[in-house]
Amino acid sequence: MSELTYAIAGWNLPLPVIFAVTALVAYFCGCFNGAVIVSKYILRDDVRSHGSGNAGLTNFYRTFGGPLTFVVILCDVLKAVVAILFSRYLFFAGYTIYLSAASTTQFWHSFSEYWAGMFCLLGHMFPCMFHFKGGKGILSGGTIAIMIDWRVALVVWGGFLVLAVLTKYVSLGSVWAGASFPVATFFVYRDPVLTLLGLLLGGLVVFMHRGNISRLLHGTENKFSLHHKKE
C-alpha cells in the first residue's frame, strides 16, 4: 500500500484519511446554503416557509426576487469552487503522490473532484446546521461539472439551458442535468469508478427532484417566470 500513501513534512497519510478529510470539508462547504442564510438572517423570513419549501435558488427568486438573489447565486457557486479546489490541493499540491503512471495520477485527480463534489452536494441538500433541509443542488452541481471537465459541463448545462428556455420548466432541465451527468462522465473518462461517482452525483439531483417529476407527469408543475411571486 506504499504507493497509495501521501507524504508531507515527513508524515505518511493513507488514502482513507485523505478521503475522510476531503469529504468532511466538502460537506461543510455544501452546508453553507445561500438561500437559507440570506432569507433567515438577512431578510428574517426563512425561504423554506414559502412556496415549494425548498431552500434553493428558484424558490428564493420566486419568493423574494431582488438583488439578494445574486448573493444566493454567489454562495452556491463559491462553495462548490472551494470544495473542489481544496480537494485538488489536498491530493496534489500539499502532498507528494507516490504514483508513477501518468494515467493513474490523472485518475486520482478526477476521482478527488468527483468525491469532493458528491459530498458538497450532500451538504447542500442535507445541511446538518439547518435540520438537514436544503436545496436541490442544481447551481452547485452545475458548478461542480464546470470544475471537473468542460465536456461534462457542456452536456449538463447545454441540455439544461435548452430545456429550461424552450419549456419554461427549470425542473425539466434539472432532471436532464442529473440524468446526463453519469452518461457524460462515462463517455469522457471511460472509467467505471468515475462513472459510478457520476451516477451518485446525478442520482442525488434526480432524487431531489422526484416531486417535480411527479408534477411534470401530472401537468401541475409551475413554469419559471422572471417575475417573482409575492404572497
ABEGO torsion letter per residue (X at the ends): XAAABBBBGGBBBBAAAAAAAAAAAAAAAAABBAAAAAAAAAAGBBAAABEAGBBBAAAAAAAAEEAAAAAAAAAAAAAAAAAAAAAAAAAAAABBBBBABAAAAAAAAAAAAAAAAAAAAAAAABBAAAGGBBBAGAAAAAAAAAAABAAAAAAAAAAAAAAAAAAGBAAAAAAAAAAAAAAAAAAAAGBAAAAAAAAAAAAAAAAAAAAAAAAAAAGABBBBBABBBBX
